[in-house]
Amino acid sequence: MNVSMDSLAEVIAGRFNLPRESIAAETSFEEMGLDSLSRIELSLSIHKELGIQIDDEEIDKMATVSDLLGFINRMQ
Amino acid sequence: VIRGILSGLGAWLPPLIVTNAEICAGLDLTPEWIEKRTGIKERRVVSGGLSIRDLAVNAGRKALQSYGGSDVDTVIVATTSPDRLCPAVAPEVATLLGLSEAGAYDINSACSGFIYGLATANGLITSEAAKAVLLICSEVFTPLVNPADRATRPIFGDGAGAVILRRGESSESGAIGPVRLGSDGGGADLLSIPAGGCRQRAATGLAHTQLPVEDWYLHMDGPAIFGHAVNRMTQSARVVLSLAGWSGEDVDWFVGHQANIRILQGVGYELGLSKAKIASNIDRTGNTLAASIPLLLSDMAQRGDLQPGNRVLLGAFGAGLSWGATTIVWPELSVDGLE
C-alpha cells in the first residue's frame, strides 16, 4: 500500500518538532534545517513508524520530501 | 542472590583543554559545525608524555578513595589505546596502586568497554572468583586519530574513569542489574585501525615501517555507525529495561556512551525518554571511548545530579561492532571532581 504525503509529513513533523503545515511535497530538507545526520534520524523514524527501511546512502541523495515519498512508493 | 555492588567511583581528565577553534586550524571546518554535529565544544588531551597507565592510576586512586579501602583482589583495565601490544597495562597499574598481588588484565571492547567490563567484573564476583574488582577505563586515543581527517579529528578526547564493585546482594542499591551484551563482527571495518597488529603484516608480508601511514590511524564510516549505534543501543536498552521491570518513565537518567549527542538523543527519542533525562558532558570531554561513562557518572555524582535511589540506564556502542546495556539503582557514594 502506498504511503501518503500526509503520513510521511506527520512522521517528519513529529521527529523534528516542525509545524505540519510547513511541510509540502516540494519542501527541501535544507529548508527544514535537516543536515545529513538528520536524514539518518529520519530514516530511523520512517523504519519505526512506517516499517520501511531506507539505505543511508539513498536518503543522502534526496533533496525534497517529494523525492523521499517517490522513493518509498517505488520500494513498495 | 550475589551481585557486584557499585561501591567506589573516580575519574581523571588531563589538564590541557583543546577547543573546537584550535581543532579547526588547518581543517575545512568551523567550531559551530563541530558543535552542531557532535555536541562537542572542547576536549582534554594528554601532554608531557602521559599514557593510559598514568590516567588509569589517577582514576583508580580516586575510586579507591571513594571506596574507602584497599581490599581489591582484581584489576581490569578497559582500553582501546593500549600502551603497547604486550604486556597488558593492568598489572603495572595494580602495582602502582599498591595492589601488587591482585589478578590484573586488560580488555578491549572499544567504546563498549565500560559495560563489558562491568559485566566481567560482576561475573567474577557472582562466580566467587573475586571479592572486589577495580575496573578502570582509560583512554589516550588522540594519538590514534589522523590530524588531517576532518571526520574523526574533532571527536576524540583523552580521560579515565574507574569503579569498584564489591560482593553484595541483588537487593542492595548499587547492585548491577540485568546486562545485555551484543556484537556484529560484520561491521568490524566500519571503525578500525588496520595497522599495528599481526593480520595486516601476515597478509602483506610488509614490516610495520612499510605499512601506509594512514593505516595507523582510525578509519571510521560515520554515517553507517550512527544508524547502527542508535538501533543497537535502543535494542539492548529495551531488553534490560524489560528485565529490570522498568518503563521509560521509571528511568531517572540515561547515561550512555558519549560518542555524539545526537546518537544519545536518537536513542532517547526511540525509547520515549524526555531530553532532560539524557545525561551528557560530551561538550567538555569529547568522545573518550571506554572511559566516557564512568567519567560522566563521576561528573554527575560530584555535581549532585545523581542522587541515591535514582534509576539509571547505562548503554554503549562501539567498534567491533559491540554494544551493551545494564541498569543500576544509584547508591550512596562519595565522589571527588575530575581534575
Interface residues (C-beta under 8 A of the other chain):
Chain A: R15 D35 S36 L37 I40 E41 S43 L44 S45 K48 D56 E57 D60
Chain B: K36 R37 P223 A224 F226 G227 V230 N231 R262 G266 Y269 E270
